Amino acid sequence: MAFIIKTLIAVSIILVASELSKKSTTLAAMLLAMPIVLFISFAFIYHQSNNNNQIAQLTYETVVYIIPVLPFLYLLSLMLKHGFNFYFSLLLVSIGICFVTYCLNYFLSN
């Protein structure tokens, strides 16, 4: 049951953001930038484990892995503004994020 609730919350946020983007990209971007799903996930994880240390570690690791994503979001914006194909741009940015995240994980684990 919890899985269904989690799925419905995530899908609802995605649907609201996609519908909102038709009217205002700024409002949609603000919704997507808010860590609503992140905090709801933290609440569900805490509810299941009651472990503050687990949430603290998860929060730290989330910040570490969000940092390399930010430049790639900017790169995606630049590529699209310069006429690159959407799916090609998304593919390149996704590969870049995966590579940088892998390297970050490798260096942090050593």
Contacts in CASP RR format, 6 or more apart in sequence:
PFRMAT RR
TARGET T0000
AUTHOR 0000-0000-0000
METHOD contacts of the structure
MODEL  1
MAFIIKTLIAVSIILVASELSKKSTTLAAMLLAMPIVLFISFAFIYHQSN
NNNQIAQLTYETVVYIIPVLPFLYLLSLMLKHGFNFYFSLLLVSIGICFV
TYCLNYFLSN
2 44 0 8 1.000
6 40 0 8 1.000
6 41 0 8 1.000
6 44 0 8 1.000
9 37 0 8 1.000
9 40 0 8 1.000
10 37 0 8 1.000
13 31 0 8 1.000
13 36 0 8 1.000
13 37 0 8 1.000
16 31 0 8 1.000
17 28 0 8 1.000
17 31 0 8 1.000
17 32 0 8 1.000
18 28 0 8 1.000
20 27 0 8 1.000
20 28 0 8 1.000
20 31 0 8 1.000
21 28 0 8 1.000
38 62 0 8 1.000
42 55 0 8 1.000
42 58 0 8 1.000
42 59 0 8 1.000
45 54 0 8 1.000
45 55 0 8 1.000
45 58 0 8 1.000
46 52 0 8 1.000
46 54 0 8 1.000
46 55 0 8 1.000
64 104 0 8 1.000
64 108 0 8 1.000
65 101 0 8 1.000
65 104 0 8 1.000
68 97 0 8 1.000
68 100 0 8 1.000
68 101 0 8 1.000
68 104 0 8 1.000
69 97 0 8 1.000
72 93 0 8 1.000
72 96 0 8 1.000
72 97 0 8 1.000
72 100 0 8 1.000
73 93 0 8 1.000
75 93 0 8 1.000
76 89 0 8 1.000
76 90 0 8 1.000
76 93 0 8 1.000
79 89 0 8 1.000
79 92 0 8 1.000
79 93 0 8 1.000
80 86 0 8 1.000
80 89 0 8 1.000
END
